[in-house]
Amino acid sequence: MSSNNTLSLLVSPGFRSAAYLGNALWFTSAAVHFGLFPEFMMGKLSTRKADVKTIETPNGDSHHHDLMRYLGAINVGYAVLAGIRLAPFVIRRFSSDAKTNVKAAVKWDHDAFDIVAFTVLGTANLSQALLNWFWAKPSGRWIIGHLINGKPDRITVLDTLFSVVDFAIVGARLAGF
């Protein structure tokens, strides 16, 4: 596949809508898991055990839960941003009055919106991926950034994957595709 075909694929409506949907699902999952189930996520992601003297439980204390809730809450905005950008694709796909609704959807669907949206989404994903690789992994306090039974953890994989996809679309848009 030539580089022009690859760049054209990156900015095609189907690929972009899949990237927006993936981002929306990824950030929504983070918002739900960290925001609503902080004790569970602390226990799942932490390497802490009950015998460590500095904590009372492997699931952390209320201060840790507050931090996890903030981590969950910060993801809501990104999920909404991805959902807003997904709206024109949904309107086009499921519209009963295609002619009117396609015109409305096309007004939203400009390159600049993709550049802004994917830059914000890519930055959010990249910030998490970099923290996973360069802070969480070396700290030894978290399983994030580590191989688990020979496989990388899915949080680090998806943060990294969406960073690459988001910024690839931005690059293709900036290159005029």
VOPADO-893832 format. One record per residue (C-alpha): residue in one letter; y, z, x. Coordinates in steps of 0.02 Angstrom, whole numbers, plus 32768, in hexadecimal, padded with zeros to 4 digits. Layout:
N
<tiza res="A" yy="Y" zz="Z" xx="X"/>
...
This chain:
177
<tiza res="M" yy="8000" zz="8000" xx="8000"/>
<tiza res="S" yy="80A9" zz="7FCF" xx="8049"/>
<tiza res="S" yy="8134" zz="804E" xx="805C"/>
<tiza res="N" yy="819B" zz="7FF5" xx="7FD6"/>
<tiza res="N" yy="8109" zz="8003" xx="7F5C"/>
<tiza res="T" yy="80F5" zz="80BB" xx="7F87"/>
<tiza res="L" yy="81AE" zz="80DD" xx="7F6D"/>
<tiza res="S" yy="81AC" zz="807B" xx="7ECA"/>
<tiza res="L" yy="8116" zz="80E1" xx="7E90"/>
<tiza res="L" yy="8172" zz="8184" xx="7EB8"/>
<tiza res="V" yy="8202" zz="8158" xx="7E45"/>
<tiza res="S" yy="819A" zz="810A" xx="7DB9"/>
<tiza res="P" yy="81AF" zz="8161" xx="7D11"/>
<tiza res="G" yy="80F8" zz="8195" xx="7D0D"/>
<tiza res="F" yy="80F9" zz="81E4" xx="7DBA"/>
<tiza res="R" yy="819F" zz="823A" xx="7D9E"/>
<tiza res="S" yy="8168" zz="8280" xx="7CF6"/>
<tiza res="A" yy="80C7" zz="82BE" xx="7D47"/>
<tiza res="A" yy="812D" zz="8311" xx="7DD1"/>
<tiza res="Y" yy="81A2" zz="8362" xx="7D51"/>
<tiza res="L" yy="810E" zz="839D" xx="7CE9"/>
<tiza res="G" yy="80B6" zz="83E1" xx="7D83"/>
<tiza res="N" yy="8152" zz="843F" xx="7DB9"/>
<tiza res="A" yy="816C" zz="8482" xx="7D08"/>
<tiza res="L" yy="80B9" zz="84C2" xx="7CFF"/>
<tiza res="W" yy="80BF" zz="850A" xx="7DAF"/>
<tiza res="F" yy="8162" zz="856A" xx="7D95"/>
<tiza res="T" yy="812E" zz="85A1" xx="7CE5"/>
<tiza res="S" yy="808B" zz="85E4" xx="7D2C"/>
<tiza res="A" yy="80EC" zz="8646" xx="7DB0"/>
<tiza res="A" yy="8165" zz="8689" xx="7D2E"/>
<tiza res="V" yy="80D8" zz="86C3" xx="7CBD"/>
<tiza res="H" yy="8068" zz="870C" xx="7D44"/>
<tiza res="F" yy="80EF" zz="8765" xx="7DAA"/>
<tiza res="G" yy="815D" zz="8793" xx="7D16"/>
<tiza res="L" yy="80DC" zz="87D0" xx="7C99"/>
<tiza res="F" yy="804C" zz="8809" xx="7D09"/>
<tiza res="P" yy="809D" zz="8854" xx="7DA4"/>
<tiza res="E" yy="8019" zz="88DB" xx="7DBF"/>
<tiza res="F" yy="7F8C" zz="885B" xx="7DB7"/>
<tiza res="M" yy="7FE5" zz="87E2" xx="7E2C"/>
<tiza res="M" yy="8010" zz="886B" xx="7EA8"/>
<tiza res="G" yy="7F59" zz="889B" xx="7EAF"/>
<tiza res="K" yy="7F20" zz="87E7" xx="7EBA"/>
<tiza res="L" yy="7F99" zz="87AC" xx="7F41"/>
<tiza res="S" yy="7FAB" zz="8849" xx="7FAA"/>
<tiza res="T" yy="7F37" zz="887C" xx="8036"/>
<tiza res="R" yy="7F5D" zz="8933" xx="800D"/>
<tiza res="K" yy="7ECD" zz="89A5" xx="7FE5"/>
<tiza res="A" yy="7ECB" zz="8A50" xx="7F93"/>
<tiza res="D" yy="7EA5" zz="8AA6" xx="8038"/>
<tiza res="V" yy="7F49" zz="8A71" xx="8088"/>
<tiza res="K" yy="7FB4" zz="8B0E" xx="8099"/>
<tiza res="T" yy="805C" zz="8ABD" xx="8072"/>
<tiza res="I" yy="802F" zz="8A90" xx="7FBE"/>
<tiza res="E" yy="7FDE" zz="8AE2" xx="7F2A"/>
<tiza res="T" yy="7F81" zz="8A4C" xx="7EE3"/>
<tiza res="P" yy="7F54" zz="899E" xx="7F21"/>
<tiza res="N" yy="7FBE" zz="8958" xx="7E92"/>
<tiza res="G" yy="805E" zz="89A3" xx="7ED9"/>
<tiza res="D" yy="80DC" zz="8A14" xx="7E87"/>
<tiza res="S" yy="8165" zz="89F6" xx="7E07"/>
<tiza res="H" yy="81DE" zz="89B7" xx="7E8D"/>
<tiza res="H" yy="8161" zz="8932" xx="7EC0"/>
<tiza res="H" yy="8148" zz="8903" xx="7E0A"/>
<tiza res="D" yy="8203" zz="88EE" xx="7DF6"/>
<tiza res="L" yy="8206" zz="8877" xx="7E8A"/>
<tiza res="M" yy="8175" zz="8814" xx="7E41"/>
<tiza res="R" yy="81D1" zz="8807" xx="7D9B"/>
<tiza res="Y" yy="826B" zz="87C3" xx="7DF4"/>
<tiza res="L" yy="81FB" zz="8746" xx="7E4B"/>
<tiza res="G" yy="81B7" zz="8714" xx="7DA2"/>
<tiza res="A" yy="8262" zz="870A" xx="7D52"/>
<tiza res="I" yy="82AB" zz="869A" xx="7DD9"/>
<tiza res="N" yy="8228" zz="8617" xx="7DAD"/>
<tiza res="V" yy="825F" zz="8608" xx="7CF7"/>
<tiza res="G" yy="82FA" zz="85A2" xx="7D25"/>
<tiza res="Y" yy="8294" zz="8527" xx="7D8A"/>
<tiza res="A" yy="8217" zz="8513" xx="7CFB"/>
<tiza res="V" yy="82A7" zz="84F0" xx="7C83"/>
<tiza res="L" yy="82F5" zz="8473" xx="7CFB"/>
<tiza res="A" yy="8252" zz="8414" xx="7D0C"/>
<tiza res="G" yy="823A" zz="841A" xx="7C4E"/>
<tiza res="I" yy="82E8" zz="83D6" xx="7C2D"/>
<tiza res="R" yy="82C9" zz="8344" xx="7CA2"/>
<tiza res="L" yy="821F" zz="8327" xx="7C50"/>
<tiza res="A" yy="8271" zz="8318" xx="7BA3"/>
<tiza res="P" yy="82A3" zz="825F" xx="7BAF"/>
<tiza res="F" yy="81F2" zz="822E" xx="7BDE"/>
<tiza res="V" yy="81AC" zz="8290" xx="7B4A"/>
<tiza res="I" yy="822E" zz="8245" xx="7AD5"/>
<tiza res="R" yy="81FE" zz="8195" xx="7B0B"/>
<tiza res="R" yy="8145" zz="81B7" xx="7AFF"/>
<tiza res="F" yy="813D" zz="820E" xx="7A57"/>
<tiza res="S" yy="81D5" zz="81CC" xx="79FB"/>
<tiza res="S" yy="81BE" zz="818F" xx="7948"/>
<tiza res="D" yy="8264" zz="8131" xx="794C"/>
<tiza res="A" yy="824C" zz="80E3" xx="79F7"/>
<tiza res="K" yy="82E9" zz="8079" xx="79FB"/>
<tiza res="T" yy="8364" zz="8107" xx="79D8"/>
<tiza res="N" yy="830A" zz="818B" xx="7A3E"/>
<tiza res="V" yy="82EC" zz="8119" xx="7AD4"/>
<tiza res="K" yy="83A8" zz="80F9" xx="7ADD"/>
<tiza res="A" yy="83C8" zz="81B5" xx="7ADA"/>
<tiza res="A" yy="8342" zz="81D4" xx="7B5D"/>
<tiza res="V" yy="8380" zz="814A" xx="7BD0"/>
<tiza res="K" yy="842D" zz="819B" xx="7BD4"/>
<tiza res="W" yy="83DD" zz="8233" xx="7C25"/>
<tiza res="D" yy="8371" zz="81D0" xx="7C9C"/>
<tiza res="H" yy="83E1" zz="81AA" xx="7D30"/>
<tiza res="D" yy="83BA" zz="81AF" xx="7DE9"/>
<tiza res="A" yy="843A" zz="8239" xx="7E07"/>
<tiza res="F" yy="83E0" zz="82AE" xx="7D90"/>
<tiza res="D" yy="833C" zz="8290" xx="7DEC"/>
<tiza res="I" yy="8390" zz="82B1" xx="7E93"/>
<tiza res="V" yy="83DD" zz="8354" xx="7E57"/>
<tiza res="A" yy="8343" zz="8390" xx="7DF8"/>
<tiza res="F" yy="82C4" zz="8367" xx="7E7F"/>
<tiza res="T" yy="8335" zz="83AE" xx="7F07"/>
<tiza res="V" yy="833F" zz="8454" xx="7EAA"/>
<tiza res="L" yy="8285" zz="8454" xx="7E82"/>
<tiza res="G" yy="8258" zz="8421" xx="7F34"/>
<tiza res="T" yy="82C8" zz="84A7" xx="7F7D"/>
<tiza res="A" yy="8278" zz="852C" xx="7F0E"/>
<tiza res="N" yy="81C9" zz="84F3" xx="7F3E"/>
<tiza res="L" yy="81F4" zz="84E3" xx="7FF7"/>
<tiza res="S" yy="8243" zz="8591" xx="7FFC"/>
<tiza res="Q" yy="81A1" zz="85DB" xx="7FBA"/>
<tiza res="A" yy="8133" zz="8571" xx="802D"/>
<tiza res="L" yy="8198" zz="85A3" xx="80C7"/>
<tiza res="L" yy="818F" zz="865B" xx="8098"/>
<tiza res="N" yy="80D4" zz="864A" xx="807C"/>
<tiza res="W" yy="80B6" zz="85F9" xx="8127"/>
<tiza res="F" yy="8136" zz="8653" xx="8193"/>
<tiza res="W" yy="814D" zz="86FF" xx="8143"/>
<tiza res="A" yy="80BD" zz="872F" xx="80D1"/>
<tiza res="K" yy="8034" zz="86EE" xx="8143"/>
<tiza res="P" yy="8070" zz="8743" xx="81E4"/>
<tiza res="S" yy="8097" zz="87E6" xx="8189"/>
<tiza res="G" yy="7FE0" zz="8800" xx="8161"/>
<tiza res="R" yy="8010" zz="8855" xx="80BE"/>
<tiza res="W" yy="7FEA" zz="87C1" xx="804D"/>
<tiza res="I" yy="7F5E" zz="8743" xx="8037"/>
<tiza res="I" yy="7FDF" zz="86B9" xx="8020"/>
<tiza res="G" yy="7FE0" zz="863E" xx="80B1"/>
<tiza res="H" yy="7F2F" zz="866D" xx="80E6"/>
<tiza res="L" yy="7E88" zz="8617" xx="80D5"/>
<tiza res="I" yy="7E1C" zz="866D" xx="8053"/>
<tiza res="N" yy="7D63" zz="8648" xx="806A"/>
<tiza res="G" yy="7D92" zz="85B3" xx="80D5"/>
<tiza res="K" yy="7E0E" zz="856C" xx="8056"/>
<tiza res="P" yy="7ECC" zz="857C" xx="8053"/>
<tiza res="D" yy="7F11" zz="85E4" xx="7FC4"/>
<tiza res="R" yy="7F49" zz="857A" xx="7F30"/>
<tiza res="I" yy="7FF8" zz="85C4" xx="7F2B"/>
<tiza res="T" yy="8021" zz="8588" xx="7FDB"/>
<tiza res="V" yy="7FCC" zz="84E0" xx="7FBB"/>
<tiza res="L" yy="802D" zz="84BF" xx="7F1A"/>
<tiza res="D" yy="80D3" zz="84FC" xx="7F60"/>
<tiza res="T" yy="80BB" zz="8485" xx="7FF4"/>
<tiza res="L" yy="807C" zz="83F4" xx="7F88"/>
<tiza res="F" yy="810C" zz="83FD" xx="7F0D"/>
<tiza res="S" yy="8188" zz="840A" xx="7F9E"/>
<tiza res="V" yy="8146" zz="8367" xx="7FE6"/>
<tiza res="V" yy="813F" zz="830D" xx="7F3D"/>
<tiza res="D" yy="81EC" zz="8347" xx="7F06"/>
<tiza res="F" yy="8242" zz="8317" xx="7FA9"/>
<tiza res="A" yy="81E2" zz="8271" xx="7FB2"/>
<tiza res="I" yy="822C" zz="8241" xx="7F09"/>
<tiza res="V" yy="82DA" zz="8277" xx="7F44"/>
<tiza res="G" yy="82C5" zz="820C" xx="7FE0"/>
<tiza res="A" yy="828B" zz="8176" xx="7F7B"/>
<tiza res="R" yy="831F" zz="8188" xx="7F03"/>
<tiza res="L" yy="8399" zz="8197" xx="7F94"/>
<tiza res="A" yy="834B" zz="80FC" xx="7FE2"/>
<tiza res="G" yy="8376" zz="809B" xx="7F44"/>
<tiza res="F" yy="82CE" zz="8097" xx="7EEE"/>
